[in-house]
Amino acid sequence: LNVKFFGMVDEETLHRACIKCYAFLNPRPIDFKPNTLNFPSKLLHYLRYCKPILSTKTPGIPSEYDNILDYYTDHSLFSSFTDLLDLTYIDYVQKSRLIRKFASGKTWHNRSPQLHEFLFHSP
């Protein structure tokens, strides 16, 4: 398992690292109360690269993401990483295609009108 931590980097460095990486990790605490209504916006960034995403299942993540994200718990992070690394090339490509299809409708451009509707026109 080869995990690299770069700290804060500029956008270009981040983009190059995202292109090279095998998968993404979204390590949000499950029991942190602000996560109840908080969607982790980094997921939209990660989806752009059509690579597997390991994530905790927090209440702010809609169920439509359940077929795309690989959820883990504090006790299963290592085994979840191992499962991803054990994917065959064909399985990895199929997963990437599934993510690409899902991600095509999950851009900031597509989502911002929904946010506007929720904020200004919900009862």
Contacts in CASP RR format, 6 or more apart in sequence:
PFRMAT RR
TARGET T0000
AUTHOR 0000-0000-0000
METHOD contacts of the structure
MODEL  1
LNVKFFGMVDEETLHRACIKCYAFLNPRPIDFKPNTLNFPSKLLHYLRYC
KPILSTKTPGIPSEYDNILDYYTDHSLFSSFTDLLDLTYIDYVQKSRLIR
KFASGKTWHNRSPQLHEFLFHSP
1 78 0 8 1.000
1 81 0 8 1.000
1 82 0 8 1.000
1 85 0 8 1.000
4 17 0 8 1.000
6 13 0 8 1.000
6 17 0 8 1.000
9 17 0 8 1.000
18 24 0 8 1.000
18 45 0 8 1.000
18 46 0 8 1.000
18 48 0 8 1.000
18 49 0 8 1.000
19 49 0 8 1.000
21 49 0 8 1.000
21 51 0 8 1.000
22 51 0 8 1.000
22 52 0 8 1.000
22 84 0 8 1.000
22 85 0 8 1.000
23 51 0 8 1.000
23 52 0 8 1.000
23 53 0 8 1.000
23 54 0 8 1.000
23 81 0 8 1.000
23 84 0 8 1.000
24 46 0 8 1.000
24 49 0 8 1.000
24 51 0 8 1.000
24 52 0 8 1.000
24 53 0 8 1.000
24 54 0 8 1.000
25 53 0 8 1.000
25 54 0 8 1.000
25 55 0 8 1.000
26 40 0 8 1.000
26 42 0 8 1.000
26 43 0 8 1.000
26 46 0 8 1.000
26 53 0 8 1.000
26 54 0 8 1.000
26 55 0 8 1.000
26 56 0 8 1.000
26 69 0 8 1.000
27 55 0 8 1.000
27 56 0 8 1.000
28 35 0 8 1.000
28 40 0 8 1.000
28 55 0 8 1.000
28 56 0 8 1.000
28 58 0 8 1.000
29 35 0 8 1.000
29 56 0 8 1.000
29 58 0 8 1.000
30 56 0 8 1.000
30 57 0 8 1.000
30 58 0 8 1.000
30 73 0 8 1.000
30 74 0 8 1.000
32 58 0 8 1.000
35 58 0 8 1.000
35 59 0 8 1.000
35 60 0 8 1.000
36 58 0 8 1.000
36 59 0 8 1.000
36 60 0 8 1.000
37 59 0 8 1.000
37 60 0 8 1.000
38 58 0 8 1.000
38 60 0 8 1.000
39 60 0 8 1.000
39 61 0 8 1.000
39 62 0 8 1.000
40 55 0 8 1.000
40 58 0 8 1.000
40 60 0 8 1.000
40 61 0 8 1.000
43 53 0 8 1.000
43 55 0 8 1.000
43 61 0 8 1.000
43 65 0 8 1.000
43 69 0 8 1.000
44 106 0 8 1.000
44 107 0 8 1.000
44 108 0 8 1.000
44 111 0 8 1.000
46 53 0 8 1.000
47 53 0 8 1.000
47 68 0 8 1.000
47 99 0 8 1.000
47 102 0 8 1.000
47 103 0 8 1.000
47 106 0 8 1.000
48 103 0 8 1.000
50 96 0 8 1.000
50 97 0 8 1.000
50 99 0 8 1.000
50 100 0 8 1.000
50 103 0 8 1.000
51 96 0 8 1.000
51 99 0 8 1.000
52 70 0 8 1.000
52 84 0 8 1.000
52 87 0 8 1.000
52 92 0 8 1.000
52 95 0 8 1.000
52 96 0 8 1.000
52 99 0 8 1.000
53 68 0 8 1.000
53 69 0 8 1.000
53 70 0 8 1.000
53 99 0 8 1.000
54 69 0 8 1.000
54 70 0 8 1.000
54 71 0 8 1.000
54 72 0 8 1.000
54 77 0 8 1.000
54 80 0 8 1.000
54 81 0 8 1.000
54 84 0 8 1.000
55 61 0 8 1.000
55 69 0 8 1.000
55 70 0 8 1.000
55 71 0 8 1.000
55 72 0 8 1.000
56 71 0 8 1.000
56 72 0 8 1.000
56 73 0 8 1.000
57 69 0 8 1.000
57 71 0 8 1.000
61 69 0 8 1.000
67 98 0 8 1.000
67 102 0 8 1.000
68 98 0 8 1.000
68 99 0 8 1.000
68 102 0 8 1.000
70 80 0 8 1.000
70 83 0 8 1.000
70 84 0 8 1.000
71 80 0 8 1.000
72 79 0 8 1.000
72 80 0 8 1.000
87 95 0 8 1.000
END
